[in-house]
Amino acid sequence: MQIVIDQNRRVDIAPDCGYARQIGIPSDTGGRMGTTYFKRFRMEIDLVAHPPHKKLVPGGYQLLPWDSSLLDPHAQAKHMSFRDEIDAHVFPCFSELASCQRLMRDISNKASFMPEATWLAVYRGDGATQEQYCGTIQGIRQNSGMGSIQNLGIVAGHRGLGLGTCLLFRALDGFRRAGLEGVSLEVTAENDAAIRLYQHYGFAIVKTVYKAVEMACI
């Protein structure tokens, strides 16, 4: 079950989400499972009021536009970015490379997939023995006509350099060039750094979503 709370505290209830407690459920093996609920914010930006800026990519890095040959590198960057973060609990598919590959395949096969809002960061700097895929972002078009950012992730060791902002701006510019005037995304409430980044560049929290995940009770 999903519970969505907007700015006016109106509550909408829809399938596939919920909130904040853990309920023990016996499993077939005699163990106990529980449903844990993660608080997430839905954020939106008006691209007319907040047009994306150009930002210089850090030295040694390059941003690559979408190409189907980059599906596995996107999946690798996604897995490396999220596997040790809270998002891997919210979305267990981030924990395994094969699951990230399936996710990228599903995203890129959607009719609503937007290649112009999908970018890959790669490190090719001095001393690098091979390319390091270190950041990813994907975009789709919602039925409402808004753009939707799917997974902005930067691999640990490449954070703090502005790569996330560079990827964000490239994606927003892709949405804008495609004629979209608004873009949304969802972020886990505990990810303070990401929330501050998005708010700094014009995103506003419009809804609170509680994502239900079945986990083993300890």
VOGU-3710 file (C-alpha; in Angstrom, 3 decimals, decimal comma):
1> mqividqnrr> 0,000/0,000/0,000  1,184/3,529/-0,763  0,224/6,514/1,363  0,831/9,894/-0,233  0,570/13,137/1,726  0,620/16,411/-0,186  1,465/19,915/1,009  -2,064/20,418/2,325  -1,877/17,195/4,393  -4,426/15,505/2,138
11> vdiapdcgya> -3,891/11,727/2,171  -4,219/9,586/-0,956  -4,037/5,806/-0,644  -2,943/3,656/-3,592  -1,358/0,219/-4,117  2,288/-0,582/-3,394  3,443/1,521/-0,453  2,802/2,324/3,213  4,324/3,625/6,584  6,530/3,324/9,511
21> rqigipsdtg> 6,236/0,323/11,618  7,445/-3,257/11,452  4,959/-6,128/11,490  6,121/-9,699/12,146  4,814/-12,192/9,560  5,664/-15,906/9,891  7,419/-17,321/6,806  7,197/-20,850/5,440  10,607/-21,594/6,955  9,529/-20,738/10,490
31> grmgttyfkr> 11,301/-17,371/10,448  9,594/-14,038/10,711  9,307/-11,336/8,100  8,148/-7,795/8,643  7,083/-4,823/6,609  9,302/-1,791/7,063  8,199/1,556/5,681  10,646/4,127/4,342  9,706/7,789/4,157  10,402/9,396/0,795
41> frmeidlvah> 9,786/12,848/-0,666  8,425/13,539/-4,103  10,045/16,712/-5,416  9,277/18,795/-8,493  10,933/21,611/-10,411  9,468/24,159/-12,828  11,948/24,353/-15,713  10,517/27,658/-16,863  11,147/29,323/-13,504  14,383/27,408/-12,898
51> pphkklvpgg> 16,121/26,716/-16,233  19,148/24,402/-15,878  22,586/26,020/-15,845  25,726/24,875/-17,583  28,301/23,404/-15,203  31,892/22,524/-16,035  32,630/18,809/-15,688  35,559/18,154/-13,288  38,923/17,426/-14,868  39,467/13,803/-15,834
61> yqllpwdssl> 35,718/13,138/-16,115  33,393/12,962/-19,098  29,609/12,730/-19,424  28,393/10,335/-22,108  24,932/10,615/-23,719  22,747/7,533/-23,845  23,660/4,746/-26,219  22,338/1,203/-25,988  25,926/-0,066/-25,797  26,208/1,739/-22,434
71> ldphaqakhm> 23,417/-0,240/-20,736  25,818/-2,390/-18,707  28,034/0,570/-17,684  24,902/2,403/-16,474  23,895/-0,689/-14,486  27,392/-0,982/-13,031  27,417/2,676/-11,962  23,917/2,294/-10,476  24,916/-0,789/-8,492  28,159/0,759/-7,221
81> sfrdeidahv> 26,368/3,994/-6,284  23,518/2,496/-4,264  24,592/-0,941/-2,996  25,898/0,392/0,350  23,269/3,116/0,762  19,828/3,121/2,389  18,277/3,021/-1,094  19,451/-0,590/-1,408  17,047/-1,391/1,467  14,239/0,607/-0,113
91> fpcfselasc> 14,899/-0,963/-3,531  16,657/-4,317/-3,024  17,399/-4,571/-6,759  20,256/-2,090/-6,215  22,082/-4,729/-4,148  22,849/-6,968/-7,131  24,480/-6,090/-10,440  22,245/-8,479/-12,386  19,142/-6,799/-10,941  20,500/-3,368/-11,917
101> qrlmrdisnk> 21,052/-4,671/-15,438  17,443/-5,829/-15,609  16,273/-2,487/-14,224  18,258/-0,551/-16,829  16,883/-2,796/-19,547  13,334/-2,200/-18,321  13,838/1,579/-18,158  15,439/1,843/-21,600  12,732/-0,338/-23,179  9,895/1,869/-21,961
111> asfmpeatwl> 8,046/3,821/-24,629  8,390/6,818/-22,302  12,194/6,506/-22,002  14,028/9,760/-22,735  17,579/9,201/-24,035  18,236/12,960/-24,004  17,791/12,970/-20,206  19,980/9,886/-19,632  23,711/10,342/-18,996  26,700/8,351/-17,761
121> avyrgdgatq> 29,736/9,769/-15,937  33,106/8,154/-16,650  36,530/8,844/-15,147  39,477/8,827/-17,541  41,918/10,916/-15,529  45,630/10,621/-14,945  46,669/7,357/-13,369  43,448/5,531/-14,288  44,373/2,137/-15,727  40,902/1,797/-17,242
131> eqycgtiqgi> 37,650/3,725/-17,541  35,721/4,006/-14,293  31,958/4,309/-14,670  31,121/6,489/-11,708  27,744/8,178/-12,163  24,389/7,666/-13,823  21,026/9,351/-14,326  18,011/8,296/-16,391  14,863/10,071/-17,500  11,377/9,079/-18,585
141> rqnsgmgsiq> 8,243/11,010/-19,556  5,260/10,567/-17,241  1,691/10,217/-18,493  1,064/13,678/-17,053  3,587/15,141/-19,489  6,174/15,846/-16,803  9,649/14,412/-16,882  10,773/11,976/-14,207  14,341/11,396/-13,023  14,858/7,703/-12,342
151> nlgivaghrg> 18,107/7,167/-10,473  20,803/9,784/-9,918  23,777/8,050/-8,364  27,471/8,812/-7,883  29,937/6,081/-6,886  31,714/6,585/-3,552  35,198/7,969/-4,186  33,883/10,267/-6,913  31,513/12,281/-4,709  31,979/15,851/-3,576
161> lglgtcllfr> 33,284/17,026/-6,962  30,030/18,307/-8,436  29,410/15,290/-10,676  25,877/14,856/-9,342  25,060/18,459/-10,211  26,560/18,023/-13,690  24,429/14,935/-14,349  21,338/16,636/-12,934  21,754/19,682/-15,179  22,371/17,551/-18,280
171> aldgfrragl> 19,192/15,591/-17,594  17,120/18,714/-16,886  18,414/20,312/-20,073  17,403/17,172/-21,972  13,882/17,390/-20,572  13,743/21,099/-21,417  14,946/20,579/-24,993  12,258/17,931/-25,413  9,655/20,577/-24,561  8,861/19,524/-20,986
181> egvslevtae> 8,243/22,284/-18,460  8,369/20,271/-15,230  10,360/17,375/-13,789  9,830/15,221/-10,700  11,886/12,773/-8,681  11,684/10,837/-5,421  14,334/10,805/-2,690  14,559/8,942/0,609  13,945/11,356/3,474  17,156/10,361/5,259
191> ndaairlyqh> 19,256/11,454/2,272  19,766/15,002/3,529  22,601/15,824/1,120  20,524/14,953/-1,944  17,504/16,883/-0,659  19,633/19,977/-0,063  21,130/19,668/-3,552  17,723/19,457/-5,210  16,263/22,301/-3,170  19,275/24,494/-3,911
201> ygfaivktvy> 18,567/24,250/-7,631  14,821/24,825/-7,463  13,145/21,529/-6,555  10,363/21,686/-3,965  8,840/18,889/-1,886  5,261/18,357/-3,044  4,324/15,003/-1,491  5,466/12,527/1,122  5,441/8,882/0,070  5,922/5,865/2,341
211> kavemaci> 7,501/2,920/0,563  6,772/-0,540/2,022  9,532/-3,167/1,950  9,339/-6,682/3,363  12,423/-7,412/5,489  13,530/-10,058/7,945  12,738/-9,194/11,579  15,799/-9,199/13,837
//
